[in-house]
Amino acid sequence: MADQCTYCLNFEYDEEYGEEVCVIDMDEDEFYRLQQHPERGCPFFRVDNEYKIVEKQN
C-alpha cells in the first residue's frame, strides 16, 4: 500500500509534520478496513499524473 501512496494525488507533503501524508479525511472504519485488507487497494487512490496538464495544452 505504501508504494501505491507514493503515486497518489492525495499524498502531499505536510510542512508541520515534515513528511508526506494522505489528505483524505477517512473515518475510523475506513482506515481500519484499509489496514486490515491492503491487498484490496485504497478506494481513494488517484494517479498523480503531472502530464495531464500538458495534454490539455496540446
C-alpha contacts under 8 A as a table, 3 or more apart, distances in Angstrom:
res1	aa1	res2	aa2	distance
1	M	4	Q	5.13
1	M	5	C	6.39
1	M	38	P	6.04
1	M	39	E	7.73
1	M	41	G	6.71
1	M	42	C	7.58
2	A	5	C	5.06
2	A	6	T	6.60
3	D	6	T	5.33
3	D	7	Y	7.29
4	Q	7	Y	5.68
4	Q	8	C	6.56
4	Q	45	F	7.75
5	C	8	C	4.98
5	C	10	N	7.96
5	C	11	F	6.21
5	C	22	C	7.79
5	C	45	F	7.51
6	T	11	F	6.80
7	Y	11	F	7.67
7	Y	47	V	5.87
7	Y	48	D	5.74
8	C	11	F	5.47
8	C	45	F	5.76
8	C	46	R	5.26
8	C	47	V	4.95
8	C	48	D	5.21
9	L	12	E	7.56
9	L	45	F	7.37
9	L	46	R	5.44
9	L	47	V	5.70
9	L	48	D	4.30
9	L	49	N	7.86
10	N	22	C	5.65
10	N	23	V	5.49
10	N	24	I	6.47
10	N	44	F	7.92
10	N	45	F	7.30
10	N	46	R	7.10
11	F	20	E	6.30
11	F	21	V	5.45
11	F	22	C	4.49
11	F	23	V	6.21
12	E	20	E	5.25
12	E	21	V	5.55
12	E	22	C	6.40
12	E	23	V	6.83
13	Y	18	G	7.14
13	Y	19	E	5.57
13	Y	20	E	4.18
13	Y	21	V	6.20
14	D	17	Y	5.57
14	D	18	G	5.69
14	D	19	E	5.66
14	D	20	E	5.88
14	D	21	V	6.44
15	E	18	G	4.76
15	E	19	E	6.99
24	I	44	F	7.57
26	M	29	D	7.96
26	M	30	E	5.89
26	M	31	F	6.14
27	D	30	E	5.50
27	D	31	F	6.35
28	E	31	F	5.18
28	E	32	Y	6.05
29	D	32	Y	5.09
29	D	33	R	6.22
30	E	33	R	5.24
30	E	34	L	6.22
31	F	34	L	5.09
31	F	35	Q	6.25
32	Y	35	Q	5.15
32	Y	36	Q	6.11
33	R	36	Q	5.11
33	R	37	H	5.97
34	L	37	H	5.45
34	L	38	P	5.58
34	L	40	R	7.90
34	L	41	G	7.43
34	L	42	C	6.60
35	Q	38	P	5.80
37	H	40	R	5.86
37	H	41	G	7.71
38	P	41	G	5.45
38	P	42	C	7.41
41	G	45	F	7.90
42	C	45	F	5.41
49	N	52	K	5.64
50	E	53	I	6.52
50	E	54	V	7.94
51	Y	54	V	5.22
51	Y	55	E	6.46
52	K	55	E	5.10
52	K	56	K	6.59
53	I	56	K	5.31
53	I	57	Q	6.56
54	V	57	Q	5.09
54	V	58	N	6.58
55	E	58	N	5.47
